């Protein structure tokens, strides 16, 4: 837990040190997990950096940092937002008494419905093979999709599905760290 607290402190300090630009706070919950994330647009309009912390009731914790190259084909409208990049999750899995990290590559997208600009869909996928995973972790896969609704000018609520799969060194097979429905909100400031 001490190591996890140190990593959270380092991620917060790194986020505060980034140049000023648009920020986004994301908080979501499922039956077994809670996650808080922070994303900041960097000086270049097409780069975003972020950090997140997830606590799972029976699974442990994941602390992650991410960096994406982002494109908005229709500037000003944000009808479609595409991002490609990667994340580095540090996993502390209490269920298997294992910990480790991975360099996962992937992407994200968000599409706002053209005739109803308050509703949208979003999704993401990330993959890390054993070659980019260290310590007890031998692979990482994360998939999510969600439906969003803009309740305020700078706030969305959403409902979605998320699955995080972990592979381990040695025997024991793969395990779903988180798998199920989640809900949350996203605030831009």
C-alpha positions as CSV (number, residue, x, y, z in Angstrom):
1,X,0.0,0.0,0.0
2,X,2.9,2.3,0.7
3,X,4.3,1.8,-2.8
4,X,0.8,2.5,-4.2
5,X,0.5,5.8,-2.2
6,X,3.9,6.9,-3.5
7,X,2.9,6.2,-7.1
8,X,-0.3,8.1,-6.7
9,X,1.6,11.1,-5.2
10,X,4.1,11.0,-8.1
11,X,1.3,10.9,-10.7
12,X,-0.5,13.8,-9.1
13,X,2.8,15.8,-9.0
14,X,3.5,15.0,-12.6
15,X,0.0,16.1,-13.6
16,X,0.3,19.4,-11.8
17,X,3.7,20.1,-13.4
18,X,2.2,19.7,-17.0
19,X,1.7,23.0,-18.9
20,X,-1.8,24.6,-18.5
21,X,-4.4,23.6,-21.0
22,X,-7.9,21.9,-21.0
23,X,-8.3,19.4,-18.2
24,X,-10.7,16.5,-17.6
25,X,-11.7,14.6,-14.5
26,X,-13.3,11.2,-14.8
27,X,-14.8,9.2,-11.9
28,X,-16.5,5.9,-12.4
29,X,-17.9,3.0,-10.3
30,X,-18.9,-0.6,-10.8
31,X,-20.1,-3.2,-8.4
32,X,-16.6,-4.0,-7.4
33,X,-14.3,-1.2,-8.5
34,X,-13.9,2.6,-8.3
35,X,-11.6,4.6,-10.6
36,X,-10.5,8.3,-10.7
37,X,-8.7,9.6,-13.8
38,X,-7.3,12.9,-14.9
39,X,-6.4,14.0,-18.4
40,X,-4.7,17.1,-19.6
41,X,-4.2,18.4,-23.1
42,X,-0.6,19.4,-23.6
43,X,0.8,22.5,-25.3
44,X,0.5,20.8,-28.7
45,X,-3.3,20.6,-29.5
46,X,-2.9,17.0,-30.6
47,X,-1.3,15.5,-27.4
48,X,-3.0,14.3,-24.2
49,X,-1.5,13.0,-21.0
50,X,-3.3,11.3,-18.2
51,X,-3.2,9.3,-15.0
52,X,-5.7,7.1,-13.3
53,X,-6.1,5.0,-10.1
54,X,-8.5,2.0,-9.8
55,X,-9.2,0.2,-6.6
56,X,-11.0,-3.2,-6.9
57,X,-12.7,-4.6,-3.9
58,X,-11.2,-8.1,-4.2
59,X,-8.6,-7.6,-6.9
60,X,-6.1,-4.9,-5.7
61,X,-5.1,-1.7,-7.4
62,X,-4.0,-0.3,-10.8
63,X,-2.2,2.9,-11.1
64,X,-1.6,4.1,-14.7
65,X,-0.2,6.8,-16.8
66,X,-1.1,7.4,-20.5
67,X,-0.1,9.5,-23.5
68,X,-2.1,9.8,-26.7
69,X,-1.8,11.5,-30.1
70,X,-5.4,12.9,-30.6
71,X,-7.2,14.0,-33.8
72,X,-10.4,15.9,-34.1
73,X,-11.4,15.8,-37.8
74,X,-14.0,18.6,-37.3
75,X,-12.3,21.1,-35.0
76,X,-14.7,23.1,-32.9
77,X,-17.4,20.5,-33.1
78,X,-15.6,17.5,-31.5
79,X,-18.1,15.2,-33.3
80,X,-15.3,12.6,-33.7
81,X,-12.3,12.3,-31.4
82,X,-9.7,9.7,-32.2
83,X,-6.6,8.9,-30.1
84,X,-3.7,6.5,-30.5
85,X,-1.0,5.9,-28.0
86,X,-0.3,3.9,-24.9
87,X,-0.5,3.5,-21.2
88,X,1.7,2.1,-18.5
89,X,-0.4,0.3,-15.8
90,X,1.2,-0.7,-12.6
91,X,-0.8,-3.6,-11.2
92,X,-0.9,-4.7,-7.6
93,X,-3.1,-7.9,-7.7
94,X,-4.1,-9.0,-4.2
95,X,-6.0,-12.0,-5.5
96,X,-2.8,-13.6,-6.9
97,X,-0.3,-11.8,-4.6
98,X,1.3,-10.5,-7.7
99,X,2.5,-7.1,-9.0
100,X,4.1,-5.8,-12.1
101,X,3.7,-3.3,-14.9
102,X,3.2,-3.3,-18.7
103,X,3.6,-1.0,-21.7
104,X,0.2,-1.3,-23.5
105,X,-0.5,0.2,-26.9
106,X,-3.9,1.0,-28.2
107,X,-6.4,3.7,-28.8
108,X,-9.6,5.4,-28.0
109,X,-12.5,7.1,-29.8
110,X,-15.5,9.1,-29.1
111,X,-18.3,9.9,-31.6
112,X,-21.1,12.4,-30.9
113,X,-24.3,11.6,-32.7
114,X,-24.7,14.2,-35.5
115,X,-28.4,14.9,-35.1
116,X,-28.4,14.9,-31.3
117,X,-25.2,16.5,-30.0
118,X,-25.8,15.6,-26.4
119,X,-25.5,11.8,-26.9
120,X,-22.4,9.9,-27.9
121,X,-20.5,6.6,-27.8
122,X,-17.0,5.9,-26.8
123,X,-14.6,3.0,-26.7
124,X,-11.0,2.0,-26.1
125,X,-8.7,-1.0,-26.4
126,X,-5.2,-1.6,-25.1
127,X,-2.8,-4.6,-25.4
128,X,0.5,-5.5,-23.8
129,X,2.2,-8.7,-24.7
130,X,4.7,-10.5,-22.5
131,X,7.6,-8.7,-24.2
132,X,6.4,-5.4,-22.7
133,X,5.3,-6.7,-19.3
134,X,7.5,-7.0,-16.3
135,X,7.7,-8.7,-12.9
136,X,4.8,-11.1,-12.2
137,X,2.6,-9.7,-15.1
138,X,3.0,-11.5,-18.4
139,X,0.3,-9.6,-20.4
140,X,-2.4,-7.0,-20.2
141,X,-5.6,-6.4,-22.2
142,X,-8.2,-3.8,-21.6
143,X,-11.4,-3.2,-23.6
144,X,-14.2,-0.8,-22.8
145,X,-17.2,0.9,-24.5
146,X,-19.9,3.2,-23.2
147,X,-22.8,5.4,-24.1
148,X,-22.5,9.0,-23.0
149,X,-25.0,11.9,-22.4
150,X,-23.9,15.5,-22.0
151,X,-25.9,16.9,-19.0
152,X,-24.1,20.2,-18.8
153,X,-21.9,22.1,-21.2
154,X,-18.8,20.6,-19.6
155,X,-20.1,17.4,-18.0
156,X,-21.1,14.0,-19.3
157,X,-22.6,11.0,-17.5
158,X,-22.1,7.5,-19.0
159,X,-22.9,3.8,-18.7
160,X,-20.6,1.2,-20.2
161,X,-18.9,-2.2,-20.1
162,X,-15.2,-2.7,-19.2
163,X,-12.9,-5.8,-19.1
164,X,-9.3,-5.9,-17.9
165,X,-7.5,-9.2,-18.4
166,X,-4.2,-10.1,-16.8
167,X,-1.7,-12.8,-17.7
168,X,0.9,-14.0,-15.2
169,X,4.3,-15.5,-15.3
170,X,4.3,-19.2,-14.4
171,X,1.2,-21.3,-13.8
172,X,-2.2,-20.1,-12.8
173,X,-3.6,-18.9,-16.1
174,X,-5.2,-15.6,-17.0
175,X,-7.6,-13.7,-14.8
176,X,-10.2,-11.0,-15.3
177,X,-9.2,-8.2,-13.0
178,X,-12.4,-6.2,-13.7
179,X,-15.3,-7.4,-15.9
180,X,-18.7,-5.8,-16.0
181,X,-20.9,-2.8,-16.2
182,X,-19.7,0.6,-14.9
183,X,-21.1,4.1,-14.7
184,X,-19.6,7.5,-14.1
185,X,-19.2,11.1,-15.1
186,X,-16.6,13.2,-16.8
187,X,-16.1,16.9,-16.1
188,X,-14.1,19.3,-18.4
189,X,-12.5,22.4,-16.9
